[in-house]
Amino acid sequence: MKGYLCLQDGKTFQGDASQNWEQPVQGEIVFFTGMTGYQEVLTDPSYKDQIVVFTYPLIGNYGINEVDGESQEIQVSGVVMFHCSESTSHYLATSSLKDYLNQHEVPFITGIDTREITKAIRAGGSHQAILSSQKENEILPSESGQMHKVEGQEIESYGTGDLHIVLIDFGWKKSILHALLGNNTKVTVIPFTKLNEFQAKNVHAVVLSNGPGDPTDAEPYLPQIKKLIDKHPTFGICMGHQVIALAYGAETEKLPFGHRGANHPVKDVETGKVFMSSQNHNYVVKSSSLEGTPLAMRFYNVNDGTVEGLTHKEHAILTAQFHPEAHPGPADAEWLFDDFFKMIQSKKEEGVYV
């Protein structure tokens, strides 16, 4: 059965549809350049409402397992691949990728030149697209507020350690939580819209999570966020990095087609070293807007010079636009969690906790 990927600019690509699509599925079209990590991508809340194009030609050969999901459900609207493997070759696999997507009724299309689609996205930017059984479709304006769709509904706690970390939830990944646990820590996950319900007592540090969409959607909550991070060692990851920048007066802007993949080179201004990073974002902090703020650039992207991380000139605050937990991706930046815990210990020794 034929299926069609229709871009907002009028370009249409024909491939093989996964099943009979009764209704077209719309989402923002983006591409991911990693060779592996498709399960993490599909379940990452940062991909909410997006149609993901996998540029690597063979996807799914090691199947789907019960441990690598970053959330409890598939977050993407649809998937585009050149070839989707129907068999699995990993001892942990419990399902093929094809069966996994069909079981969760997530439409996908194969037999399509993902290189050509990627070139179209790079030329025209990320925009809305539709997966459909028809060539002609009406593409509606994009929706906003994705982080409200993926944030949790309740305040939840994990771990039983003496070190208490608050994880502000904009659509957090399981891998970030796992990176924080195991260091004698207790982690309390708080939806960003429920900060007023939380009494910040016996808190040692704060982490701002990843999340989808436009960081300015969090603007009504910036005063509460700033009040909390002014008093505690803080680490912001991806969306969390952007929200911290906004809280201290910087600005964000949308990239033409974002950064998504496991091979983005980042340079550390402090050490001069370059390392590879895993990334997934549309928006970045405007470097020119840092002037006059208490923030300084710590990392930048070697490819396009965009801001990849910040430090605060007075407070113990560190941010990363990339994903140091590296699921999927290289583990080059995992040391940032070590630095974060060292920062917490240093402040603990100074007796500054509130």
C-alpha positions in Angstrom: 0.0 0.0 0.0 1.3 3.4 -1.0 1.7 6.3 1.5 2.7 9.9 1.1 4.8 12.3 3.0 3.6 15.8 2.2 5.6 18.8 3.3 4.2 22.2 4.0 6.1 23.8 1.1 4.4 21.5 -1.4 7.0 18.7 -1.8 5.6 15.2 -1.7 7.4 11.9 -1.3 5.9 8.5 -2.1 6.7 5.3 -0.1 5.2 2.2 1.4 2.7 2.8 4.1 2.8 0.8 7.3 -0.9 0.1 7.4 -4.2 1.6 6.3 -4.2 5.2 7.7 -7.8 6.2 8.1 -6.8 9.8 9.0 -3.7 11.8 7.9 -1.2 12.4 10.7 0.4 15.8 11.0 3.6 16.9 12.8 6.7 18.9 12.5 9.2 17.2 10.2 12.7 16.7 11.6 15.6 14.5 10.9 17.9 12.4 13.2 21.3 11.5 12.0 22.3 8.7 14.5 22.8 5.1 13.4 21.4 3.7 16.6 19.2 4.8 19.4 15.8 4.8 17.6 13.9 3.4 20.6 15.2 6.3 22.8 14.3 8.8 20.1 10.7 7.4 19.6 10.0 7.6 23.4 11.8 10.9 24.1 9.2 13.5 25.2 11.3 16.2 23.4 10.0 14.7 20.1 6.4 15.3 21.0 4.2 16.1 17.9 7.1 15.5 15.4 7.5 13.3 12.4 11.0 11.9 12.6 13.1 11.1 9.5 15.9 8.6 10.3 18.7 9.4 7.9 20.6 6.1 8.4 19.2 3.7 5.8 18.6 0.6 8.0 16.6 1.1 11.2 15.4 -1.5 13.6 17.9 -4.3 13.2 18.4 -4.9 17.0 14.7 -4.6 17.8 12.9 -3.1 20.8 13.5 -4.0 24.4 11.9 -3.3 27.8 14.7 -1.1 29.2 15.7 1.6 26.7 12.5 3.6 26.5 12.9 7.1 27.8 9.2 7.4 28.7 6.2 5.1 29.0 4.9 5.7 25.5 5.9 6.6 21.9 6.0 10.4 21.7 6.5 11.0 17.9 3.6 11.5 15.6 5.1 9.4 12.8 8.3 7.9 11.4 10.0 8.0 8.0 12.7 5.3 7.1 14.3 3.9 4.1 14.1 0.4 5.5 12.6 -0.9 8.7 13.9 -4.3 9.7 11.3 -6.9 10.5 13.8 -9.2 12.4 15.7 -8.6 15.5 19.3 -9.6 16.5 19.7 -8.6 20.1 19.3 -10.9 23.1 17.2 -8.3 25.0 14.8 -7.7 22.1 11.1 -8.4 22.9 9.6 -7.0 19.7 10.6 -5.9 16.2 10.4 -2.2 15.5 7.7 -2.7 12.9 5.5 -4.6 15.3 6.2 -2.0 18.1 5.1 0.9 15.9 2.0 -1.0 14.6 1.0 -2.1 18.1 1.0 1.5 19.3 -0.7 2.7 16.1 2.1 5.0 15.1 2.2 5.5 11.3 5.5 5.0 9.4 6.6 5.0 5.8 9.4 3.1 4.2 11.0 2.7 0.8 11.6 6.5 0.7 14.8 8.4 0.0 15.5 9.9 3.4 18.6 11.7 2.1 16.4 13.7 -0.3 13.9 14.5 2.5 16.8 15.6 4.7 18.1 17.9 2.0 14.6 19.4 1.6 14.4 20.0 5.4 17.9 21.6 5.4 16.9 23.9 2.5 13.4 24.8 3.7 13.7 24.4 7.4 11.7 22.4 9.8 8.0 22.8 9.2 4.7 21.0 9.3 4.2 17.8 7.3 1.6 15.0 6.9 1.8 11.3 6.5 -1.2 10.3 4.5 -2.7 7.7 2.0 -3.5 10.7 -0.2 -1.3 13.0 -2.3 -3.3 16.1 -1.6 -3.8 17.2 2.1 -4.6 20.3 4.0 -1.8 21.1 6.4 -3.0 23.1 9.4 -0.9 25.7 11.4 1.4 24.2 14.0 0.3 23.9 17.6 2.3 25.2 20.5 2.4 24.1 24.2 4.1 20.8 23.7 5.8 20.9 27.2 2.3 21.1 28.8 1.4 17.9 26.9 4.3 15.8 28.3 4.8 17.2 31.8 3.8 14.8 34.6 0.6 15.3 36.6 1.9 14.7 40.1 5.0 15.4 42.2 6.9 12.1 42.5 10.0 11.0 44.4 12.6 8.4 43.6 15.5 7.0 45.6 16.1 7.2 49.4 19.5 9.0 49.7 20.5 11.8 52.0 21.2 14.2 49.0 17.9 15.7 47.8 17.7 16.9 44.2 14.6 18.5 42.7 14.1 17.7 39.0 11.9 20.3 37.3 9.9 18.4 34.7 9.4 19.9 31.2 9.2 16.4 29.7 12.0 14.5 31.5 13.9 11.5 30.2 14.4 8.4 32.2 18.1 8.5 31.5 18.5 11.9 33.3 16.8 10.5 36.4 19.1 7.4 36.3 22.1 9.6 36.0 21.1 11.5 39.2 20.3 8.4 41.2 22.9 6.1 42.6 24.9 8.8 44.4 23.1 8.5 47.7 20.4 10.7 46.2 16.7 11.2 46.5 15.1 12.9 43.4 11.8 14.7 43.6 10.3 15.3 40.1 8.1 18.3 40.0 6.0 19.4 37.0 7.0 22.9 36.1 3.5 24.2 36.5 3.3 22.8 40.1 6.3 24.6 41.6 3.9 26.6 43.8 2.8 23.4 45.4 6.3 22.4 46.5 7.9 23.5 49.8 11.6 23.8 49.0 12.9 22.5 52.3 16.0 20.3 52.7 16.8 20.7 49.0 20.4 20.4 48.0 20.3 21.0 44.3 18.0 21.5 41.3 18.0 20.1 37.8 15.9 21.4 34.9 15.0 18.7 32.5 14.7 18.4 28.7 11.4 19.0 27.0 9.7 19.8 23.7 8.6 22.9 21.9 9.2 26.6 22.6 11.0 27.5 25.8 9.0 30.8 26.1 6.0 28.6 27.0 7.6 28.5 30.4 7.7 32.3 30.8 4.8 32.5 33.3 6.8 30.3 35.7 10.2 32.0 35.4 9.9 34.0 38.6 9.3 30.8 40.6 12.1 29.0 38.8 14.6 31.8 39.3 13.7 32.0 43.0 14.5 28.3 43.4 17.7 28.2 41.4 19.1 31.4 42.9 19.5 29.5 46.2 20.7 26.0 45.0 23.3 24.5 42.8 21.6 24.0 39.5 22.1 22.0 36.3 20.0 22.7 33.2 19.8 20.2 30.3 18.5 21.0 26.8 15.1 22.8 27.5 16.3 23.4 31.1 19.4 25.2 29.7 17.1 27.5 27.6 14.7 28.1 30.5 17.6 29.1 32.8 18.8 31.6 30.1 15.3 33.1 29.9 15.1 33.4 33.7 18.2 35.5 33.8 17.2 37.8 31.0 18.7 36.2 27.8 16.7 35.3 24.7 16.1 32.2 22.6 15.5 31.8 18.9 14.5 28.9 16.6 17.1 27.3 14.4 16.2 26.6 10.7 16.2 22.8 11.2 17.6 22.2 14.7 20.3 19.8 16.0 19.3 16.1 16.2 21.9 13.3 16.3 24.7 11.7 18.2 27.7 13.3 16.5 27.6 17.1 17.2 31.0 18.5 18.1 31.0 20.9 21.1 34.0 22.9 22.4 34.5 23.7 26.1 35.6 27.3 26.4 37.2 26.6 29.8 39.5 23.7 28.8 39.7 24.2 25.0 38.7 20.5 24.5 36.3 19.3 21.9 33.9 16.4 22.4 31.1 14.7 20.6 27.5 15.2 21.9 24.0 13.9 21.6 21.5 16.6 20.7 17.8 17.1 20.1 16.5 20.7 20.0 14.9 23.3 17.7 15.7 26.4 19.8 19.0 27.9 21.0 20.0 30.8 23.3 20.9 33.9 21.3 24.6 34.6 22.1 24.1 38.3 21.6 21.5 38.4 24.3 23.9 37.2 27.0 25.4 40.7 27.2 24.2 42.4 30.3 23.1 39.1 32.0 25.0 37.3 34.8 25.5 34.3 32.4 28.6 33.4 30.4 29.0 30.9 27.6 30.8 27.7 28.7 30.3 25.6 25.5 29.6 26.3 21.9 28.8 24.2 18.8 31.8 23.7 16.5 29.7 23.4 13.4 27.6 26.6 13.7 28.9 28.5 16.7 25.6 28.4 18.6 25.6 28.4 22.4 25.8 24.9 23.9 26.1 25.7 27.6 26.3 28.4 30.2 27.6 29.2 33.7 26.4 31.8 36.1 29.0 34.4 37.2 27.8 34.4 40.8 25.7 31.3 41.5 26.6 27.6 41.1 24.7 27.1 37.9 25.8 25.0 34.9 23.8 24.3 31.7 24.2 22.1 28.6 22.2 22.4 25.4 23.3 18.8 24.6 22.5 15.6 26.5 25.3 14.5 28.9 23.3 11.4 29.8 23.9 10.3 26.2 20.8 8.1 25.5 21.2 7.8 22.6 24.7 9.0 21.8 28.3 9.1 22.9 29.3 9.2 26.6 31.8 12.0 26.1 29.9 14.5 28.3 28.9 12.3 31.2 31.6 14.0 33.3 29.2 17.0 33.6 27.2 15.0 36.1 30.4 14.4 38.1 31.1 18.2 38.0 27.5 18.9 39.1 27.9 16.6 42.1 31.2 18.2 43.0 29.5 21.6 42.8 26.8 20.3 45.2 29.4 19.0 47.6 31.3 22.3 47.5 28.2 24.2 48.5 27.3 21.7 51.1 30.7 22.2 52.8 30.1 25.9 52.7 26.8 25.3 54.5 24.7 27.4 52.1 21.7 25.1 51.7 18.2 26.5 52.4 
